[in-house]
Amino acid sequence: MTVIDALLTASKPELLDKEGDRTLRGLLHDYFAFGRSLDAAREMFAGFVGLSTTQYLILIAIKNSTAEEPMGVNQVAERLYLSGAFVTNEINKLVSEGLIEKSPHPGDGRRVQLALTQDGVSRLIRLAALQRPVNDALFGMLTREEFKALSQLLSRLASGADSALKLAEHVQATLKFQEDQRSAAAPETRKKRRATLRK
């Protein structure tokens, strides 16, 4: 393996080109730059209506639920890729503030449905006046087809991200173990080499 091959940050042919992983690295740099802008906009949106960023995202998720697909705690957690315990805590704060309400699920007595209160709706109406021009500026250079394709691609990428992180933890532990094994073996190798030289 050459040094260039050893430095590649991906191995799948679909992610590489004649310049190695340069296109992938460029994509990630652009994605992180765009992600920072999204994070900053999200913090601004949340602060504008006196919410934490997570509470803001919870309200938006509940707003986008339907009668056919009502939102409960688990559905909100899955949609936002957050733990159920954390989302439960944030939802309880929003209930206390009178922004959302819980009601029994019609088909499952063990579950609850979440809905915006009138105060919750009013807060999102106020926020939408800020969101519209910002979202138009963030995504307005895309055609409708490009926007649909981006939406589908990001959904697919997000669905596999947790598995990738679990793989990262496993590979990291394996590599660390191998490095520790080599470090432990190195003194013995040096001793043998010195003994051979003395002979």
Backbone bond lengths (Angstrom), bond angles and torsions (degrees), N, CA, C in turn:
res aa  C-N    CA-C-N  psi(-1)  N-CA   C-N-CA  omega(-1)  CA-C   N-CA-C  phi
1 M - - - 1.465 - - 1.528 109.20 -
2 T 1.327 116.57 130.19 1.467 120.40 179.54 1.522 109.74 -78.88
3 V 1.338 116.13 165.80 1.465 120.96 177.27 1.521 109.82 -60.54
4 I 1.334 116.76 -39.81 1.472 120.59 -179.99 1.523 110.28 -61.11
5 D 1.332 116.40 -44.55 1.470 119.70 178.05 1.518 111.07 -64.29
6 A 1.326 116.93 -39.60 1.462 120.91 -178.74 1.519 111.97 -66.20
7 L 1.335 116.93 -24.24 1.470 120.98 -179.04 1.526 113.38 -88.32
8 L 1.323 118.20 -7.75 1.470 120.39 -179.61 1.523 110.34 -62.33
9 T 1.326 116.56 138.06 1.468 121.30 -178.71 1.526 112.24 -97.15
10 A 1.317 117.80 6.91 1.466 123.10 174.68 1.526 107.14 -152.81
11 S 1.343 116.07 160.91 1.466 119.16 179.64 1.525 112.65 -126.20
12 K 1.328 117.55 -16.93 1.469 118.95 -179.88 1.529 109.78 -67.48
13 P 1.328 117.44 132.37 1.478 120.04 -178.31 1.531 113.03 -57.38
14 E 1.336 116.57 -31.61 1.471 120.12 -179.01 1.525 111.91 -64.39
15 L 1.333 117.19 -21.47 1.465 121.12 -176.97 1.526 112.78 -99.14
16 L 1.338 115.79 -1.02 1.459 119.91 -176.89 1.524 110.90 -119.76
17 D 1.317 116.03 158.89 1.461 120.74 174.85 1.524 108.04 -142.50
18 K 1.301 117.27 -166.29 1.468 119.74 -175.34 1.529 112.07 -64.97
19 E 1.319 117.17 -17.93 1.459 120.91 177.02 1.528 111.68 -99.43
20 G 1.313 115.95 20.49 1.466 120.12 179.01 1.518 111.67 76.95
21 D 1.336 116.01 -126.42 1.465 119.92 -176.86 1.532 112.41 -103.80
22 R 1.333 116.23 19.51 1.471 119.15 -176.48 1.523 112.22 -61.46
23 T 1.329 117.37 -40.89 1.470 120.05 179.65 1.524 110.52 -64.64
24 L 1.334 116.26 -42.57 1.472 120.26 177.34 1.517 110.63 -60.31
25 R 1.325 117.22 -45.71 1.467 119.75 -179.81 1.520 110.90 -62.77
26 G 1.345 116.45 -40.27 1.467 119.44 177.77 1.513 111.38 -62.79
27 L 1.341 116.04 -42.86 1.468 120.35 177.86 1.524 110.58 -58.34
28 L 1.337 117.03 -45.07 1.466 120.41 -177.84 1.528 111.28 -67.48
29 H 1.328 117.24 -39.93 1.472 119.20 177.53 1.527 110.41 -61.92
30 D 1.334 116.82 -44.14 1.464 120.19 178.15 1.525 111.32 -64.50
31 Y 1.339 116.06 -40.35 1.465 120.34 -179.46 1.531 110.57 -63.85
32 F 1.350 116.60 -43.63 1.461 119.29 179.96 1.528 110.79 -65.52
33 A 1.332 116.70 -38.85 1.466 119.85 178.66 1.526 110.18 -63.22
34 F 1.349 116.48 -44.11 1.468 120.11 178.39 1.526 109.79 -66.33
35 G 1.342 116.12 -39.24 1.461 120.17 179.24 1.522 112.25 -60.74
36 R 1.344 116.65 -39.42 1.467 119.58 177.09 1.524 110.90 -62.26
37 S 1.332 116.43 -38.99 1.467 119.49 177.55 1.521 111.02 -65.27
38 L 1.337 116.57 -41.32 1.464 120.23 178.30 1.526 111.05 -63.13
39 D 1.347 116.14 -42.74 1.468 119.51 179.12 1.522 111.19 -62.10
40 A 1.336 115.86 -42.60 1.470 119.97 179.96 1.525 110.34 -64.48
41 A 1.337 117.35 -41.86 1.469 120.74 178.63 1.522 110.27 -64.52
42 R 1.328 116.79 -41.66 1.461 120.49 -179.63 1.524 111.14 -62.65
43 E 1.339 116.35 -42.37 1.467 119.61 177.98 1.529 110.69 -63.84
44 M 1.337 116.48 -38.66 1.463 120.00 178.21 1.524 110.79 -65.28
45 F 1.340 116.58 -44.40 1.465 120.39 179.26 1.524 110.72 -59.23
46 A 1.343 115.37 -48.57 1.464 119.90 -177.70 1.525 110.99 -62.21
47 G 1.333 116.28 -46.79 1.459 120.03 -179.34 1.514 113.07 -63.01
48 F 1.330 116.95 -33.37 1.467 121.79 -178.96 1.519 111.84 -59.90
49 V 1.343 116.86 -31.52 1.478 120.38 -179.33 1.529 111.33 -113.42
50 G 1.329 117.24 19.36 1.451 121.38 172.05 1.515 115.42 69.66
51 L 1.340 117.03 36.42 1.456 121.26 -179.23 1.529 110.30 -124.36
52 S 1.335 115.87 161.30 1.462 119.92 167.88 1.529 107.11 -76.03
53 T 1.322 116.70 164.12 1.466 118.90 -179.49 1.531 110.98 -62.71
54 T 1.331 117.47 -37.79 1.469 120.01 179.13 1.522 110.78 -66.50
55 Q 1.317 117.29 -42.57 1.469 119.97 178.95 1.523 111.26 -62.73
56 Y 1.317 115.72 -39.60 1.471 120.05 176.47 1.526 110.70 -60.28
57 L 1.340 116.68 -46.29 1.466 120.32 -179.68 1.527 111.58 -64.63
58 I 1.324 117.23 -35.85 1.473 120.90 177.95 1.528 110.01 -63.74
59 L 1.323 117.14 -45.35 1.475 119.93 179.07 1.522 110.80 -60.99
60 I 1.330 117.09 -42.75 1.459 120.57 179.79 1.526 110.62 -64.01
61 A 1.334 117.00 -41.65 1.469 120.65 179.56 1.526 110.71 -62.39
62 I 1.316 116.52 -43.69 1.472 120.00 -179.67 1.522 110.42 -67.48
63 K 1.328 116.48 -38.32 1.474 120.20 177.93 1.517 111.45 -58.71
64 N 1.329 116.84 -34.35 1.457 121.23 -176.78 1.531 113.86 -89.81
65 S 1.330 117.11 6.22 1.470 119.23 175.62 1.521 109.44 -76.08
66 T 1.324 116.17 163.80 1.462 121.92 -179.70 1.516 109.14 -128.74
67 A 1.337 115.87 167.99 1.458 119.91 177.32 1.523 110.98 -62.65
68 E 1.337 116.15 -34.18 1.464 120.52 178.92 1.526 111.59 -73.30
69 E 1.334 116.40 -31.74 1.461 121.24 179.81 1.528 109.49 -128.70
70 P 1.347 117.02 74.09 1.463 119.47 -179.81 1.527 110.88 -68.77
71 M 1.314 115.24 153.57 1.464 120.86 -178.51 1.524 110.31 -95.83
72 G 1.329 115.13 126.16 1.452 121.89 167.44 1.524 107.57 -111.60
73 V 1.309 116.46 -175.40 1.469 120.36 -178.91 1.524 110.74 -59.54
74 N 1.328 117.20 -47.13 1.465 120.30 -177.58 1.521 112.14 -63.02
75 Q 1.329 116.06 -39.02 1.470 119.64 -179.57 1.535 110.59 -66.41
76 V 1.339 116.55 -39.79 1.465 119.73 177.53 1.533 110.13 -64.24
77 A 1.339 116.27 -44.54 1.466 120.44 -179.92 1.525 110.92 -60.57
78 E 1.340 116.42 -43.15 1.470 120.00 179.42 1.527 110.82 -65.45
79 R 1.320 116.03 -41.32 1.468 119.47 -177.63 1.531 111.45 -64.61
80 L 1.345 115.61 -36.91 1.461 119.80 -176.42 1.531 112.82 -95.33
81 Y 1.335 117.46 -0.09 1.460 122.08 -179.13 1.535 111.16 56.71
82 L 1.355 114.44 46.26 1.460 121.66 178.91 1.523 109.30 -125.07
83 S 1.339 116.17 163.91 1.464 119.70 -179.84 1.526 110.20 -72.83
84 G 1.318 115.58 148.54 1.460 121.08 179.68 1.516 112.21 -61.73
85 A 1.347 117.32 -39.31 1.469 120.72 -178.37 1.531 110.99 -64.04
86 F 1.339 116.44 -42.55 1.466 120.23 -179.92 1.522 110.79 -65.46
87 V 1.333 116.13 -44.28 1.467 120.36 -179.87 1.527 110.69 -64.48
88 T 1.331 117.33 -39.83 1.475 120.93 178.27 1.518 110.45 -57.86
89 N 1.325 116.99 -44.43 1.461 121.64 179.93 1.531 111.21 -61.96
90 E 1.336 116.47 -44.07 1.470 120.42 -179.32 1.532 111.18 -68.71
91 I 1.334 116.07 -38.08 1.468 119.75 178.38 1.524 110.47 -63.63
92 N 1.328 116.89 -40.91 1.469 119.86 178.88 1.522 111.41 -61.42
93 K 1.336 116.99 -36.38 1.475 120.32 176.12 1.533 110.44 -64.42
94 L 1.332 116.22 -41.95 1.467 120.35 -178.93 1.525 110.97 -68.14
95 V 1.327 117.04 -34.89 1.472 120.59 175.10 1.529 109.44 -64.12
96 S 1.344 116.39 -44.85 1.471 121.15 179.63 1.528 111.65 -61.51
97 E 1.341 115.63 -33.97 1.470 119.50 179.56 1.522 112.39 -82.04
98 G 1.332 117.21 -3.06 1.460 120.68 177.63 1.511 114.56 76.79
99 L 1.351 116.89 24.15 1.466 119.91 -178.18 1.529 112.59 -98.49
100 I 1.324 117.07 -25.00 1.463 120.59 173.40 1.521 108.80 -136.14
101 E 1.333 114.86 160.80 1.461 120.08 177.94 1.518 109.51 -133.41
102 K 1.329 114.34 152.73 1.459 121.32 178.80 1.517 108.96 -106.51
103 S 1.325 115.37 144.76 1.464 120.58 173.55 1.523 108.04 -143.37
104 P 1.329 118.11 155.21 1.470 119.85 -179.41 1.527 111.39 -62.42
105 H 1.322 116.45 141.83 1.460 121.48 175.05 1.524 108.27 -71.49
106 P 1.344 118.22 130.18 1.473 119.79 -175.90 1.524 113.98 -63.61
107 G 1.327 117.42 -27.43 1.460 119.23 -176.37 1.516 114.72 -102.70
108 D 1.357 117.36 -8.28 1.460 120.33 -176.45 1.525 108.39 -149.55
109 G 1.334 116.07 105.77 1.460 121.28 -176.19 1.514 114.21 -64.47
110 R 1.347 118.22 -15.81 1.467 120.92 179.75 1.525 111.86 -82.89
111 R 1.321 116.83 -13.67 1.466 121.20 -176.58 1.518 111.33 -107.32
112 V 1.323 115.31 162.11 1.466 120.69 174.39 1.527 108.79 -121.71
113 Q 1.322 114.74 155.32 1.464 121.15 171.65 1.516 108.16 -105.01
114 L 1.307 115.29 145.94 1.458 120.89 178.92 1.517 109.48 -111.15
115 A 1.319 115.70 138.58 1.464 120.38 178.48 1.521 108.92 -143.67
116 L 1.314 116.00 152.56 1.462 120.55 176.72 1.524 109.68 -74.52
117 T 1.323 115.87 141.55 1.459 120.10 170.10 1.533 107.52 -82.35
118 Q 1.315 116.30 175.83 1.461 119.25 177.10 1.521 110.74 -62.21
119 D 1.341 116.61 -36.57 1.469 119.63 177.28 1.524 110.88 -65.10
120 G 1.332 116.28 -38.24 1.462 120.00 177.66 1.517 111.51 -64.09
121 V 1.331 116.53 -43.70 1.466 121.30 177.80 1.522 110.32 -62.28
122 S 1.332 116.84 -43.78 1.473 120.91 -179.35 1.522 111.18 -60.93
123 R 1.326 115.90 -38.50 1.462 119.06 -179.69 1.528 110.61 -67.57
124 L 1.326 117.30 -39.42 1.468 119.95 179.25 1.528 111.52 -71.33
125 I 1.336 117.88 -32.28 1.467 120.43 175.67 1.530 109.72 -63.46
126 R 1.333 115.85 -43.75 1.468 120.07 177.66 1.525 109.92 -61.71
127 L 1.325 117.05 -41.72 1.457 121.85 -177.82 1.523 111.91 -67.91
128 A 1.324 117.78 -35.69 1.468 121.21 -175.78 1.528 112.20 -58.67
129 A 1.335 116.82 -29.56 1.467 119.94 178.55 1.529 111.43 -64.14
130 L 1.333 116.74 -27.47 1.466 121.31 175.73 1.526 110.86 -87.09
131 Q 1.326 116.69 -39.11 1.469 120.52 -176.38 1.522 112.95 -64.19
132 R 1.347 116.39 -41.55 1.470 119.23 -172.41 1.525 113.42 -55.81
133 P 1.330 119.22 -54.82 1.474 117.37 -178.14 1.521 112.90 -66.57
134 V 1.341 117.43 -33.05 1.467 119.96 -179.09 1.526 110.33 -68.97
135 N 1.340 117.68 -46.87 1.471 120.53 179.02 1.524 111.19 -64.79
136 D 1.330 116.60 -36.51 1.470 119.47 176.36 1.530 110.49 -61.24
137 A 1.340 116.24 -39.65 1.470 119.88 -179.90 1.529 111.31 -72.34
138 L 1.333 117.33 -36.62 1.461 121.10 -179.04 1.522 112.46 -67.78
139 F 1.346 116.58 -39.97 1.458 120.17 -171.78 1.530 114.01 -117.89
140 G 1.328 117.44 -0.92 1.456 120.82 -171.56 1.513 116.25 -66.89
141 M 1.350 118.08 -16.07 1.466 119.07 179.43 1.527 112.36 -80.79
142 L 1.349 117.82 -6.59 1.462 121.66 179.99 1.526 111.21 -87.16
143 T 1.321 116.32 144.77 1.465 119.67 170.08 1.527 107.53 -76.03
144 R 1.334 116.23 168.35 1.467 120.22 178.47 1.527 110.73 -59.34
145 E 1.321 117.00 -42.71 1.462 120.17 -179.77 1.524 111.34 -66.45
146 E 1.332 116.99 -39.74 1.460 119.99 177.33 1.528 110.91 -64.49
147 F 1.325 115.57 -40.59 1.462 119.73 179.44 1.528 111.42 -63.14
148 K 1.334 116.88 -43.74 1.468 120.46 178.15 1.520 110.89 -63.47
149 A 1.327 116.56 -42.15 1.465 120.33 179.86 1.528 110.72 -64.31
150 L 1.337 117.22 -42.61 1.456 121.01 178.54 1.532 110.72 -61.86
151 S 1.323 116.64 -43.16 1.460 121.40 179.21 1.523 111.09 -59.07
152 Q 1.315 116.48 -45.40 1.465 120.98 -179.83 1.524 111.40 -66.78
153 L 1.333 116.70 -42.26 1.461 120.44 -179.12 1.527 111.53 -65.14
154 L 1.333 117.10 -43.91 1.460 119.93 -179.65 1.519 111.39 -66.13
155 S 1.340 116.78 -35.21 1.465 120.01 176.74 1.525 110.24 -62.12
156 R 1.329 116.16 -43.42 1.471 119.92 178.57 1.521 111.37 -65.82
157 L 1.329 117.51 -42.60 1.453 120.74 179.62 1.529 111.27 -63.83
158 A 1.332 116.77 -42.57 1.465 120.60 -179.07 1.519 111.43 -64.08
159 S 1.339 116.47 -37.25 1.469 119.82 -177.27 1.526 112.13 -66.95
160 G 1.330 117.67 -24.47 1.461 120.45 -179.86 1.517 114.33 -100.84
161 A 1.324 116.93 -1.47 1.467 119.74 -173.57 1.522 112.08 -66.91
162 D 1.326 118.40 -40.67 1.468 120.58 -179.51 1.521 111.22 -61.85
163 S 1.331 116.66 -41.75 1.472 119.97 178.05 1.520 110.78 -62.64
164 A 1.323 116.60 -38.58 1.460 120.27 179.26 1.529 110.93 -64.42
165 L 1.336 117.03 -39.05 1.460 120.02 179.30 1.523 111.60 -68.81
166 K 1.334 116.59 -37.82 1.472 119.45 176.12 1.523 110.48 -64.29
167 L 1.337 116.02 -39.51 1.461 120.23 176.18 1.526 110.08 -62.79
168 A 1.329 116.66 -41.14 1.465 120.90 179.60 1.529 110.53 -59.59
169 E 1.334 117.45 -42.56 1.463 121.09 179.21 1.525 110.66 -63.45
170 H 1.335 116.53 -41.76 1.463 120.92 -179.69 1.538 111.07 -66.19
171 V 1.338 116.45 -47.88 1.467 120.31 -179.03 1.523 110.21 -64.57
172 Q 1.327 116.79 -40.16 1.461 120.56 178.92 1.533 110.61 -60.16
173 A 1.335 117.28 -45.32 1.463 121.08 179.21 1.530 111.01 -63.60
174 T 1.337 116.69 -40.53 1.469 120.82 179.41 1.528 111.11 -64.31
175 L 1.332 116.91 -46.28 1.469 120.85 179.83 1.531 111.53 -64.25
176 K 1.332 115.99 -40.15 1.464 120.06 178.64 1.523 110.06 -63.36
177 F 1.331 117.08 -41.60 1.466 121.18 178.34 1.525 110.40 -62.18
178 Q 1.332 117.05 -44.33 1.463 120.86 179.75 1.525 111.28 -63.22
179 E 1.343 116.39 -40.86 1.467 119.93 178.76 1.525 110.47 -65.14
180 D 1.347 117.09 -40.87 1.461 120.31 178.52 1.524 111.13 -63.56
181 Q 1.345 115.63 -38.91 1.469 119.88 178.49 1.531 110.66 -63.69
182 R 1.333 116.51 -42.71 1.469 119.96 179.49 1.534 111.00 -65.82
183 S 1.348 115.68 -39.48 1.470 119.36 179.66 1.520 111.06 -64.79
184 A 1.332 116.31 -39.05 1.461 120.70 179.75 1.519 110.88 -68.56
185 A 1.327 116.72 -34.13 1.464 121.02 -178.16 1.525 112.03 -79.18
186 A 1.323 117.58 -22.75 1.469 121.13 -174.95 1.524 113.12 -60.29
187 P 1.352 121.47 -45.68 1.474 120.23 179.87 1.526 112.22 -59.59
188 E 1.334 116.74 -39.36 1.467 120.07 178.98 1.530 110.71 -63.03
189 T 1.327 115.94 -41.00 1.466 120.67 179.53 1.522 110.56 -63.28
190 R 1.360 115.99 -41.83 1.466 119.78 179.66 1.532 111.24 -65.58
191 K 1.356 115.65 -39.35 1.472 119.01 178.50 1.522 110.85 -61.72
192 K 1.344 116.47 -44.86 1.459 120.61 179.96 1.528 110.84 -62.34
193 R 1.351 115.94 -39.68 1.460 119.67 -178.96 1.541 110.27 -65.35
194 R 1.359 116.42 -41.79 1.459 119.93 179.22 1.524 111.42 -65.08
195 A 1.350 115.06 -39.81 1.473 119.31 179.07 1.529 110.89 -63.47
196 T 1.324 116.23 -39.24 1.458 120.95 179.41 1.522 110.52 -65.20
197 L 1.340 116.82 -41.07 1.456 121.08 -179.73 1.525 111.22 -65.36
198 R 1.358 117.42 -38.26 1.474 120.88 -179.91 1.522 111.24 -64.37
199 K 1.340 115.62 -34.02 1.470 119.48 179.06 1.522 109.53 -66.73
